[in-house]
Amino acid sequence: MKAVEIKPGIHWVGAIDWGVRDFHGYITHNGTSYNNYLIMDEHVTLVDCVKQEFADETIENIKRLTDFSRIENLVINHIEPDHAGGIDAIMKLIPQAVIYITERGKKGLERHFDVSKWTFKIVKNGDTLSTGKHTLLFLETPMLHWPDSMVTYIKEAKLLISQDAFGQHFASASRFDDEFVGCASTFELEDSVKDYYANILMPFGQLIKAKIGEIVKAGIEIDMIAPDHGVIWRKDPGKVLQMYLDMANGKADLRVALIYDTMWHSTERMTVPMAQGIKDEGVDCKVIKLRATSMSVAIKELWKARGCLVGSPTMNNVLFPSVAKFLYHLGGLKPKNRIMGAFGSFGWGGGAVKEAYSMIKRTAVEVAEPGLEVMYRPSEEDDRKCYEFGRDFAVKVKEYHKKFE
């Protein structure tokens, strides 16, 4: 896609990755984009780079706007390879440029590239760079979501270039939120924000809340947010800010995500009366079979719901592998403000439910015990127990949900 002017003198010069479906294990059903921005000013400045495989696309976009000899500055907000992987190719064209980066960012680049001929300017929170008409304010955002991370605020344009924050993994010909919603739907955009937050930023909710608080306290006016992935928030940047605050504050739907896998359909059969019990208690329910659903979608659905029940058959006295993988992944994301329980089936020896609870307790969620286990194929009596188990869990979810109303 060709360069797009997003503010007077400030251009998107990134690349669209329509085909990526696996982003270091995160299944990106809708592709993604690698956004970076060129400030055409007295001192021409490029903000962020691009994934290595897409460097040529960014280089072509820059060529249409300026000669590379005019680029004096390169700002690197984040060194993850999808943003900085193309820096080597770009620095060969702009060896004169000074790289503005955090100290941790520089140390990270040194581990990936030969930087011996590059010139660095280490920046700290509150440092500025004048490009002529524009003043760039650097705000460090360590652990959002790497230690090196920072964002760049352009005062005169009221533009926040936010690296990974507020982004979405979404490949689109639309560069702006209003264009996207006009062609697709508000739901699709909001869902992609939740998907991205749940799979990338979930562990950093309190840091996000604190950083947004700092921005508000500093009186920084924002009328556009330009992330490094997905569409740019032009029409309503306040919307994504509020969504992030809501998610950081634990907002969720009064719903149960019933996430399971099965060997010979016994655990699967348990979900049917269980879901009915949940529904009859007045709580919405979504049933997700792990082998039929990508991990990232299961994580997103868990994040959207206040409650989650995890179901697994016992295999060799432990969890079924796909369920173990899901709970292991969840342990790293550290969900909070959710309530979880477990159920499952077994043949001659149990163990899956016990292990599920052991893994759930490593997260920060509220734990609902005891779980429910049935032997072999569920009987009519087991169906009744599953119904009551679902109903009881829904009552617990409703009670827990009141804490957030």
SEKOL-55653 format. One record per residue (C-alpha): residue number from 1; residue in three letters; chain; x, y, z. Coordinates in steps of 0.5 Angstrom, whole numbers, padded with zeros to 4 digits. Last residue first. Layout:
REM SEKOL-55653
+------+------+-------+-------+-------+-------+
| resi | resn | chain |    xx |    yy |    zz |
+------+------+-------+-------+-------+-------+
|  NUM |  Ala |     A |     X |     Y |     Z |
...
+------+------+-------+-------+-------+-------+
//
This chain:
REM SEKOL-55653
+------+------+-------+-------+-------+-------+
| resi | resn | chain |    xx |    yy |    zz |
+------+------+-------+-------+-------+-------+
|  405 |  Glu |     A | -0041 | -0006 |  0078 |
|  404 |  Phe |     A | -0034 | -0010 |  0078 |
|  403 |  Lys |     A | -0035 | -0013 |  0085 |
|  402 |  Lys |     A | -0042 | -0015 |  0083 |
|  401 |  His |     A | -0039 | -0020 |  0078 |
|  400 |  Tyr |     A | -0037 | -0025 |  0083 |
|  399 |  Glu |     A | -0044 | -0026 |  0085 |
|  398 |  Lys |     A | -0046 | -0027 |  0078 |
|  397 |  Val |     A | -0040 | -0032 |  0077 |
|  396 |  Lys |     A | -0042 | -0036 |  0083 |
|  395 |  Val |     A | -0049 | -0037 |  0081 |
|  394 |  Ala |     A | -0047 | -0039 |  0074 |
|  393 |  Phe |     A | -0042 | -0044 |  0078 |
|  392 |  Asp |     A | -0048 | -0047 |  0081 |
|  391 |  Arg |     A | -0052 | -0048 |  0075 |
|  390 |  Gly |     A | -0046 | -0051 |  0071 |
|  389 |  Phe |     A | -0045 | -0056 |  0077 |
|  388 |  Glu |     A | -0053 | -0057 |  0077 |
|  387 |  Tyr |     A | -0053 | -0059 |  0070 |
|  386 |  Cys |     A | -0047 | -0063 |  0070 |
|  385 |  Lys |     A | -0050 | -0067 |  0076 |
|  384 |  Arg |     A | -0056 | -0068 |  0072 |
|  383 |  Asp |     A | -0052 | -0071 |  0066 |
|  382 |  Asp |     A | -0048 | -0075 |  0071 |
|  381 |  Glu |     A | -0055 | -0078 |  0074 |
|  380 |  Glu |     A | -0057 | -0080 |  0066 |
|  379 |  Ser |     A | -0050 | -0083 |  0066 |
|  378 |  Pro |     A | -0044 | -0079 |  0063 |
|  377 |  Arg |     A | -0039 | -0084 |  0059 |
|  376 |  Tyr |     A | -0033 | -0086 |  0063 |
|  375 |  Met |     A | -0032 | -0084 |  0070 |
|  374 |  Val |     A | -0035 | -0077 |  0072 |
|  373 |  Glu |     A | -0031 | -0071 |  0075 |
|  372 |  Leu |     A | -0033 | -0065 |  0078 |
|  371 |  Gly |     A | -0029 | -0059 |  0081 |
|  370 |  Pro |     A | -0030 | -0057 |  0088 |
|  369 |  Glu |     A | -0028 | -0051 |  0088 |
|  368 |  Ala |     A | -0029 | -0044 |  0085 |
|  367 |  Val |     A | -0022 | -0041 |  0084 |
|  366 |  Glu |     A | -0021 | -0033 |  0084 |
|  365 |  Val |     A | -0016 | -0031 |  0078 |
|  364 |  Ala |     A | -0009 | -0029 |  0079 |
|  363 |  Thr |     A | -0006 | -0035 |  0076 |
|  362 |  Arg |     A | -0002 | -0041 |  0079 |
|  361 |  Lys |     A | -0008 | -0043 |  0082 |
|  360 |  Ile |     A | -0011 | -0045 |  0075 |
|  359 |  Met |     A | -0005 | -0050 |  0074 |
|  358 |  Ser |     A | -0006 | -0054 |  0080 |
|  357 |  Tyr |     A | -0014 | -0054 |  0079 |
|  356 |  Ala |     A | -0013 | -0057 |  0072 |
|  355 |  Glu |     A | -0008 | -0062 |  0075 |
|  354 |  Lys |     A | -0014 | -0064 |  0080 |
|  353 |  Val |     A | -0019 | -0064 |  0074 |
|  352 |  Ala |     A | -0014 | -0068 |  0070 |
|  351 |  Gly |     A | -0012 | -0074 |  0075 |
|  350 |  Gly |     A | -0017 | -0079 |  0075 |
|  349 |  Gly |     A | -0016 | -0087 |  0074 |
|  348 |  Trp |     A | -0020 | -0092 |  0071 |
|  347 |  Gly |     A | -0023 | -0088 |  0065 |
|  346 |  Phe |     A | -0024 | -0081 |  0066 |
|  345 |  Ser |     A | -0028 | -0075 |  0065 |
|  344 |  Gly |     A | -0027 | -0067 |  0066 |
|  343 |  Phe |     A | -0029 | -0061 |  0070 |
|  342 |  Ala |     A | -0025 | -0055 |  0072 |
|  341 |  Gly |     A | -0027 | -0048 |  0076 |
|  340 |  Met |     A | -0025 | -0041 |  0074 |
|  339 |  Ile |     A | -0027 | -0034 |  0077 |
|  338 |  Arg |     A | -0024 | -0027 |  0073 |
|  337 |  Asn |     A | -0021 | -0021 |  0076 |
|  336 |  Lys |     A | -0014 | -0023 |  0074 |
|  335 |  Pro |     A | -0011 | -0026 |  0068 |
|  334 |  Lys |     A | -0004 | -0028 |  0069 |
|  333 |  Leu |     A | -0001 | -0028 |  0061 |
|  332 |  Gly |     A |  0004 | -0033 |  0063 |
|  331 |  Gly |     A |  0000 | -0038 |  0067 |
|  330 |  Leu |     A | -0005 | -0038 |  0061 |
|  329 |  His |     A |  0000 | -0041 |  0056 |
|  328 |  Tyr |     A |  0000 | -0047 |  0061 |
|  327 |  Leu |     A | -0007 | -0047 |  0062 |
|  326 |  Phe |     A | -0008 | -0048 |  0054 |
|  325 |  Lys |     A | -0002 | -0053 |  0053 |
|  324 |  Ala |     A | -0005 | -0057 |  0059 |
|  323 |  Val |     A | -0012 | -0057 |  0055 |
|  322 |  Ser |     A | -0009 | -0059 |  0049 |
|  321 |  Pro |     A | -0005 | -0064 |  0052 |
|  320 |  Phe |     A | -0011 | -0068 |  0056 |
|  319 |  Leu |     A | -0009 | -0067 |  0063 |
|  318 |  Val |     A | -0006 | -0072 |  0067 |
|  317 |  Asn |     A | -0007 | -0079 |  0070 |
|  316 |  Asn |     A | -0004 | -0082 |  0063 |
|  315 |  Met |     A | -0010 | -0078 |  0059 |
|  314 |  Thr |     A | -0015 | -0076 |  0064 |
|  313 |  Pro |     A | -0021 | -0072 |  0060 |
|  312 |  Ser |     A | -0021 | -0064 |  0060 |
|  311 |  Gly |     A | -0026 | -0059 |  0062 |
|  310 |  Val |     A | -0024 | -0052 |  0064 |
|  309 |  Leu |     A | -0030 | -0047 |  0066 |
|  308 |  Cys |     A | -0029 | -0040 |  0066 |
|  307 |  Gly |     A | -0033 | -0034 |  0069 |
|  306 |  Arg |     A | -0033 | -0026 |  0068 |
|  305 |  Ala |     A | -0032 | -0027 |  0060 |
|  304 |  Lys |     A | -0029 | -0023 |  0055 |
|  303 |  Trp |     A | -0022 | -0025 |  0057 |
|  302 |  Leu |     A | -0024 | -0033 |  0057 |
|  301 |  Glu |     A | -0026 | -0031 |  0050 |
|  300 |  Lys |     A | -0020 | -0028 |  0048 |
|  299 |  Ile |     A | -0016 | -0034 |  0051 |
|  298 |  Ala |     A | -0020 | -0039 |  0047 |
|  297 |  Val |     A | -0019 | -0034 |  0040 |
|  296 |  Ser |     A | -0011 | -0034 |  0041 |
|  295 |  Met |     A | -0011 | -0042 |  0042 |
|  294 |  Ser |     A | -0014 | -0043 |  0036 |
|  293 |  Thr |     A | -0021 | -0047 |  0036 |
|  292 |  Ala |     A | -0023 | -0054 |  0034 |
|  291 |  Arg |     A | -0018 | -0057 |  0038 |
|  290 |  Leu |     A | -0020 | -0053 |  0044 |
|  289 |  Lys |     A | -0027 | -0054 |  0044 |
|  288 |  Ile |     A | -0030 | -0047 |  0046 |
|  287 |  Val |     A | -0037 | -0047 |  0049 |
|  286 |  Lys |     A | -0040 | -0040 |  0050 |
|  285 |  Cys |     A | -0045 | -0038 |  0056 |
|  284 |  Asp |     A | -0049 | -0033 |  0058 |
|  283 |  Val |     A | -0052 | -0032 |  0065 |
|  282 |  Gly |     A | -0059 | -0033 |  0067 |
|  281 |  Glu |     A | -0059 | -0039 |  0072 |
|  280 |  Asp |     A | -0062 | -0043 |  0066 |
|  279 |  Lys |     A | -0056 | -0041 |  0061 |
|  278 |  Ile |     A | -0051 | -0044 |  0066 |
|  277 |  Gly |     A | -0055 | -0050 |  0067 |
|  276 |  Gln |     A | -0056 | -0051 |  0060 |
|  275 |  Ala |     A | -0048 | -0050 |  0059 |
|  274 |  Met |     A | -0047 | -0056 |  0064 |
|  273 |  Pro |     A | -0052 | -0060 |  0061 |
|  272 |  Val |     A | -0049 | -0060 |  0054 |
|  271 |  Thr |     A | -0041 | -0059 |  0057 |
|  270 |  Met |     A | -0041 | -0066 |  0060 |
|  269 |  Arg |     A | -0042 | -0069 |  0053 |
|  268 |  Glu |     A | -0036 | -0066 |  0051 |
|  267 |  Thr |     A | -0032 | -0069 |  0057 |
|  266 |  Ser |     A | -0035 | -0076 |  0055 |
|  265 |  His |     A | -0033 | -0075 |  0047 |
|  264 |  Trp |     A | -0028 | -0080 |  0046 |
|  263 |  Met |     A | -0022 | -0076 |  0047 |
|  262 |  Thr |     A | -0025 | -0069 |  0049 |
|  261 |  Asp |     A | -0022 | -0062 |  0050 |
|  260 |  Tyr |     A | -0025 | -0056 |  0054 |
|  259 |  Ile |     A | -0027 | -0049 |  0054 |
|  258 |  Leu |     A | -0033 | -0046 |  0057 |
|  257 |  Ala |     A | -0033 | -0039 |  0057 |
|  256 |  Val |     A | -0038 | -0036 |  0062 |
|  255 |  Arg |     A | -0042 | -0030 |  0061 |
|  254 |  Leu |     A | -0043 | -0023 |  0065 |
|  253 |  Asp |     A | -0039 | -0019 |  0060 |
|  252 |  Ala |     A | -0032 | -0017 |  0063 |
|  251 |  Lys |     A | -0029 | -0010 |  0066 |
|  250 |  Gly |     A | -0022 | -0012 |  0070 |
|  249 |  Asn |     A | -0020 | -0005 |  0071 |
|  248 |  Ala |     A | -0015 | -0006 |  0066 |
|  247 |  Met |     A | -0020 | -0008 |  0061 |
|  246 |  Asp |     A | -0024 | -0002 |  0062 |
|  245 |  Leu |     A | -0018 |  0003 |  0062 |
|  244 |  Tyr |     A | -0016 |  0000 |  0055 |
|  243 |  Met |     A | -0023 |  0001 |  0052 |
|  242 |  Gln |     A | -0023 |  0008 |  0055 |
|  241 |  Leu |     A | -0016 |  0009 |  0051 |
|  240 |  Val |     A | -0019 |  0006 |  0045 |
|  239 |  Lys |     A | -0025 |  0010 |  0045 |
|  238 |  Gly |     A | -0022 |  0017 |  0046 |
|  237 |  Pro |     A | -0018 |  0016 |  0040 |
|  236 |  Asp |     A | -0025 |  0017 |  0036 |
|  235 |  Lys |     A | -0024 |  0019 |  0029 |
|  234 |  Arg |     A | -0017 |  0019 |  0028 |
|  233 |  Trp |     A | -0015 |  0012 |  0031 |
|  232 |  Ile |     A | -0010 |  0009 |  0026 |
|  231 |  Val |     A | -0012 |  0002 |  0024 |
|  230 |  Gly |     A | -0007 | -0004 |  0025 |
|  229 |  His |     A |  0000 | -0005 |  0028 |
|  228 |  Asp |     A |  0005 |  0000 |  0030 |
|  227 |  Pro |     A |  0000 |  0005 |  0034 |
|  226 |  Ala |     A | -0002 |  0012 |  0031 |
|  225 |  Ile |     A | -0007 |  0015 |  0036 |
|  224 |  Met |     A | -0010 |  0022 |  0034 |
|  223 |  Asp |     A | -0013 |  0028 |  0038 |
|  222 |  Ile |     A | -0009 |  0027 |  0044 |
|  221 |  Glu |     A | -0008 |  0033 |  0049 |
|  220 |  Ile |     A | -0003 |  0032 |  0054 |
|  219 |  Gly |     A | -0005 |  0035 |  0061 |
|  218 |  Ala |     A |  0000 |  0031 |  0065 |
|  217 |  Lys |     A | -0005 |  0028 |  0069 |
|  216 |  Val |     A | -0008 |  0025 |  0063 |
|  215 |  Ile |     A | -0001 |  0022 |  0061 |
|  214 |  Glu |     A |  0001 |  0020 |  0067 |
|  213 |  Gly |     A | -0006 |  0016 |  0068 |
|  212 |  Ile |     A | -0005 |  0013 |  0062 |
|  211 |  Lys |     A |  0001 |  0010 |  0064 |
|  210 |  Ala |     A | -0002 |  0008 |  0071 |
|  209 |  Lys |     A | -0007 |  0004 |  0067 |
|  208 |  Ile |     A | -0003 |  0001 |  0062 |
|  207 |  Leu |     A |  0002 | -0001 |  0068 |
|  206 |  Gln |     A | -0004 | -0004 |  0072 |
|  205 |  Gly |     A | -0006 | -0008 |  0066 |
|  204 |  Phe |     A |  0001 | -0011 |  0064 |
|  203 |  Pro |     A |  0000 | -0018 |  0064 |
|  202 |  Met |     A | -0006 | -0018 |  0059 |
|  201 |  Leu |     A | -0002 | -0014 |  0054 |
|  200 |  Ile |     A | -0001 | -0019 |  0048 |
|  199 |  Asn |     A | -0006 | -0024 |  0048 |
|  198 |  Ala |     A | -0012 | -0021 |  0051 |
|  197 |  Tyr |     A | -0010 | -0014 |  0049 |
|  196 |  Tyr |     A | -0010 | -0016 |  0042 |
|  195 |  Asp |     A | -0016 | -0020 |  0042 |
|  194 |  Lys |     A | -0020 | -0014 |  0045 |
|  193 |  Val |     A | -0017 | -0009 |  0040 |
|  192 |  Ser |     A | -0019 | -0014 |  0035 |
|  191 |  Asp |     A | -0026 | -0015 |  0038 |
|  190 |  Glu |     A | -0027 | -0007 |  0038 |
|  189 |  Leu |     A | -0025 | -0007 |  0030 |
|  188 |  Glu |     A | -0030 | -0013 |  0028 |
|  187 |  Phe |     A | -0036 | -0010 |  0033 |
|  186 |  Thr |     A | -0035 | -0003 |  0029 |
|  185 |  Ser |     A | -0036 | -0006 |  0023 |
|  184 |  Ala |     A | -0033 | -0007 |  0016 |
|  183 |  Cys |     A | -0033 | -0001 |  0010 |
|  182 |  Gly |     A | -0035 |  0005 |  0015 |
|  181 |  Val |     A | -0032 |  0002 |  0021 |
|  180 |  Phe |     A | -0025 |  0001 |  0017 |
|  179 |  Glu |     A | -0025 |  0009 |  0014 |
|  178 |  Asp |     A | -0027 |  0011 |  0021 |
|  177 |  Asp |     A | -0022 |  0007 |  0025 |
|  176 |  Phe |     A | -0016 |  0010 |  0020 |
|  175 |  Arg |     A | -0011 |  0006 |  0015 |
|  174 |  Ser |     A | -0016 |  0003 |  0011 |
|  173 |  Ala |     A | -0013 | -0003 |  0006 |
|  172 |  Ser |     A | -0014 | -0007 |  0012 |
|  171 |  Ala |     A | -0009 | -0013 |  0015 |
|  170 |  Phe |     A | -0011 | -0013 |  0023 |
|  169 |  His |     A | -0007 | -0015 |  0029 |
|  168 |  Gln |     A | -0009 | -0009 |  0033 |
|  167 |  Gly |     A | -0006 | -0004 |  0036 |
|  166 |  Phe |     A | -0007 |  0001 |  0042 |
|  165 |  Ala |     A | -0001 |  0000 |  0045 |
|  164 |  Asp |     A |  0005 | -0004 |  0041 |
|  163 |  Gln |     A |  0008 |  0003 |  0038 |
|  162 |  Ser |     A |  0004 |  0009 |  0041 |
|  161 |  Ile |     A |  0005 |  0014 |  0036 |
|  160 |  Leu |     A |  0001 |  0020 |  0040 |
|  159 |  Leu |     A | -0001 |  0026 |  0035 |
|  158 |  Lys |     A | -0003 |  0032 |  0038 |
|  157 |  Ala |     A |  0000 |  0035 |  0032 |
|  156 |  Glu |     A |  0004 |  0041 |  0035 |
|  155 |  Lys |     A |  0006 |  0036 |  0041 |
|  154 |  Ile |     A |  0008 |  0030 |  0037 |
|  153 |  Tyr |     A |  0008 |  0024 |  0043 |
|  152 |  Thr |     A |  0013 |  0019 |  0042 |
|  151 |  Val |     A |  0012 |  0012 |  0046 |
|  150 |  Met |     A |  0017 |  0008 |  0049 |
|  149 |  Ser |     A |  0019 |  0001 |  0050 |
|  148 |  Asp |     A |  0026 | -0002 |  0052 |
|  147 |  Pro |     A |  0023 | -0007 |  0058 |
|  146 |  Trp |     A |  0018 | -0010 |  0053 |
|  145 |  His |     A |  0011 | -0009 |  0053 |
|  144 |  Leu |     A |  0009 | -0005 |  0055 |
|  143 |  Met |     A |  0014 | -0007 |  0060 |
|  142 |  Pro |     A |  0018 |  0000 |  0060 |
|  141 |  Thr |     A |  0013 |  0005 |  0058 |
|  140 |  Glu |     A |  0018 |  0011 |  0057 |
|  139 |  Leu |     A |  0015 |  0018 |  0054 |
|  138 |  Phe |     A |  0019 |  0021 |  0049 |
|  137 |  Leu |     A |  0016 |  0028 |  0047 |
|  136 |  Leu |     A |  0017 |  0030 |  0039 |
|  135 |  Thr |     A |  0017 |  0037 |  0038 |
|  134 |  His |     A |  0014 |  0039 |  0031 |
|  133 |  Lys |     A |  0016 |  0045 |  0026 |
|  132 |  Gly |     A |  0023 |  0044 |  0026 |
|  131 |  Thr |     A |  0025 |  0037 |  0028 |
|  130 |  Ser |     A |  0025 |  0039 |  0035 |
|  129 |  Leu |     A |  0027 |  0033 |  0040 |
|  128 |  Thr |     A |  0024 |  0032 |  0047 |
|  127 |  Asp |     A |  0026 |  0028 |  0053 |
|  126 |  Gly |     A |  0021 |  0027 |  0058 |
|  125 |  Asn |     A |  0022 |  0020 |  0060 |
|  124 |  Lys |     A |  0029 |  0018 |  0058 |
|  123 |  Val |     A |  0033 |  0019 |  0051 |
|  122 |  Ile |     A |  0040 |  0015 |  0049 |
|  121 |  Lys |     A |  0042 |  0019 |  0042 |
|  120 |  Phe |     A |  0045 |  0013 |  0038 |
|  119 |  Thr |     A |  0050 |  0014 |  0032 |
|  118 |  Trp |     A |  0051 |  0007 |  0028 |
|  117 |  Lys |     A |  0058 |  0005 |  0025 |
|  116 |  Ser |     A |  0059 |  0000 |  0031 |
|  115 |  Val |     A |  0051 | -0002 |  0031 |
|  114 |  Asp |     A |  0053 | -0010 |  0028 |
|  113 |  Phe |     A |  0046 | -0012 |  0030 |
|  112 |  His |     A |  0042 | -0017 |  0034 |
|  111 |  Arg |     A |  0045 | -0016 |  0041 |
|  110 |  Glu |     A |  0047 | -0009 |  0040 |
|  109 |  Leu |     A |  0040 | -0007 |  0038 |
|  108 |  Gly |     A |  0038 | -0010 |  0045 |
|  107 |  Lys |     A |  0043 | -0005 |  0049 |
|  106 |  Lys |     A |  0040 |  0001 |  0045 |
|  105 |  Gly |     A |  0033 | -0001 |  0047 |
|  104 |  Arg |     A |  0035 | -0001 |  0054 |
|  103 |  Glu |     A |  0038 |  0006 |  0054 |
|  102 |  Thr |     A |  0032 |  0008 |  0050 |
|  101 |  Ile |     A |  0032 |  0010 |  0043 |
|  100 |  Tyr |     A |  0034 |  0016 |  0038 |
|   99 |  Ile |     A |  0038 |  0014 |  0033 |
|   98 |  Val |     A |  0042 |  0019 |  0029 |
|   97 |  Ala |     A |  0042 |  0019 |  0022 |
|   96 |  Gln |     A |  0048 |  0019 |  0017 |
|   95 |  Pro |     A |  0048 |  0012 |  0015 |
|   94 |  Ile |     A |  0041 |  0013 |  0012 |
|   93 |  Leu |     A |  0041 |  0008 |  0006 |
|   92 |  Lys |     A |  0045 |  0002 |  0010 |
|   91 |  Met |     A |  0041 |  0004 |  0016 |
|   90 |  Ile |     A |  0034 |  0002 |  0013 |
|   89 |  Ala |     A |  0037 | -0005 |  0011 |
|   88 |  Asp |     A |  0039 | -0006 |  0018 |
|   87 |  Ile |     A |  0033 | -0003 |  0021 |
|   86 |  Gly |     A |  0028 | -0008 |  0018 |
|   85 |  Gly |     A |  0028 | -0012 |  0024 |
|   84 |  Ala |     A |  0026 | -0006 |  0028 |
|   83 |  His |     A |  0018 | -0007 |  0029 |
|   82 |  Asp |     A |  0017 | -0014 |  0028 |
|   81 |  Pro |     A |  0023 | -0016 |  0031 |
|   80 |  Glu |     A |  0022 | -0013 |  0038 |
|   79 |  Ile |     A |  0026 | -0006 |  0039 |
|   78 |  His |     A |  0021 | -0001 |  0041 |
|   77 |  Asn |     A |  0020 |  0006 |  0040 |
|   76 |  Ile |     A |  0026 |  0007 |  0035 |
|   75 |  Val |     A |  0026 |  0014 |  0033 |
|   74 |  Leu |     A |  0031 |  0015 |  0027 |
|   73 |  Asn |     A |  0033 |  0022 |  0025 |
|   72 |  Glu |     A |  0037 |  0026 |  0020 |
|   71 |  Ile |     A |  0033 |  0023 |  0014 |
|   70 |  Arg |     A |  0035 |  0028 |  0008 |
|   69 |  Ser |     A |  0040 |  0023 |  0005 |
|   68 |  Phe |     A |  0034 |  0018 |  0004 |
|   67 |  Asp |     A |  0031 |  0023 | -0002 |
|   66 |  Thr |     A |  0024 |  0024 |  0000 |
|   65 |  Leu |     A |  0017 |  0022 | -0001 |
|   64 |  Arg |     A |  0016 |  0017 | -0006 |
|   63 |  Lys |     A |  0023 |  0014 | -0004 |
|   62 |  Ile |     A |  0020 |  0013 |  0003 |
|   61 |  Asn |     A |  0014 |  0009 |  0001 |
|   60 |  Glu |     A |  0019 |  0005 | -0003 |
|   59 |  Ile |     A |  0023 |  0004 |  0003 |
|   58 |  Thr |     A |  0017 |  0001 |  0007 |
|   57 |  Glu |     A |  0016 | -0004 |  0002 |
|   56 |  Asp |     A |  0023 | -0006 |  0001 |
|   55 |  Ala |     A |  0023 | -0007 |  0009 |
|   54 |  Phe |     A |  0018 | -0012 |  0009 |
|   53 |  Glu |     A |  0021 | -0018 |  0010 |
|   52 |  Gln |     A |  0025 | -0015 |  0016 |
|   51 |  Lys |     A |  0019 | -0013 |  0020 |
|   50 |  Val |     A |  0019 | -0005 |  0020 |
|   49 |  Cys |     A |  0022 |  0001 |  0023 |
|   48 |  Asp |     A |  0020 |  0006 |  0028 |
|   47 |  Val |     A |  0019 |  0014 |  0027 |
|   46 |  Leu |     A |  0023 |  0017 |  0021 |
|   45 |  Thr |     A |  0025 |  0024 |  0022 |
|   44 |  Val |     A |  0026 |  0029 |  0017 |
|   43 |  His |     A |  0030 |  0035 |  0020 |
|   42 |  Glu |     A |  0026 |  0041 |  0017 |
|   41 |  Asp |     A |  0020 |  0037 |  0017 |
|   40 |  Met |     A |  0017 |  0031 |  0013 |
|   39 |  Ile |     A |  0016 |  0027 |  0019 |
|   38 |  Leu |     A |  0016 |  0019 |  0017 |
|   37 |  Tyr |     A |  0012 |  0014 |  0020 |
|   36 |  Asn |     A |  0012 |  0007 |  0022 |
|   35 |  Asn |     A |  0006 |  0001 |  0022 |
|   34 |  Tyr |     A |  0007 | -0006 |  0021 |
|   33 |  Ser |     A |  0001 | -0009 |  0019 |
|   32 |  Thr |     A | -0003 | -0015 |  0021 |
|   31 |  Gly |     A | -0006 | -0021 |  0018 |
|   30 |  Asn |     A | -0014 | -0023 |  0020 |
|   29 |  His |     A | -0013 | -0030 |  0023 |
|   28 |  Thr |     A | -0007 | -0028 |  0027 |
|   27 |  Ile |     A | -0006 | -0034 |  0031 |
|   26 |  Tyr |     A | -0001 | -0032 |  0036 |
|   25 |  Gly |     A |  0004 | -0037 |  0036 |
|   24 |  His |     A |  0010 | -0033 |  0035 |
|   23 |  Phe |     A |  0005 | -0029 |  0030 |
|   22 |  Asp |     A |  0002 | -0035 |  0026 |
|   21 |  Arg |     A | -0003 | -0033 |  0021 |
|   20 |  Val |     A |  0001 | -0028 |  0017 |
|   19 |  Gly |     A | -0002 | -0027 |  0010 |
|   18 |  Trp |     A | -0004 | -0020 |  0009 |
|   17 |  Asp |     A |  0002 | -0017 |  0012 |
|   16 |  Ile |     A |  0001 | -0009 |  0010 |
|   15 |  Ala |     A |  0007 | -0005 |  0010 |
|   14 |  Gly |     A |  0009 |  0002 |  0013 |
|   13 |  Val |     A |  0010 |  0009 |  0011 |
|   12 |  Trp |     A |  0005 |  0013 |  0014 |
|   11 |  His |     A |  0006 |  0020 |  0013 |
|   10 |  Ile |     A |  0007 |  0026 |  0018 |
|    9 |  Gly |     A |  0007 |  0033 |  0014 |
|    8 |  Pro |     A |  0000 |  0035 |  0015 |
|    7 |  Lys |     A | -0003 |  0029 |  0019 |
|    6 |  Ile |     A | -0004 |  0022 |  0017 |
|    5 |  Glu |     A | -0001 |  0023 |  0010 |
|    4 |  Val |     A | -0001 |  0016 |  0007 |
|    3 |  Ala |     A |  0004 |  0012 |  0004 |
|    2 |  Lys |     A |  0002 |  0007 | -0002 |
|    1 |  Met |     A |  0000 |  0000 |  0000 |
+------+------+-------+-------+-------+-------+
//
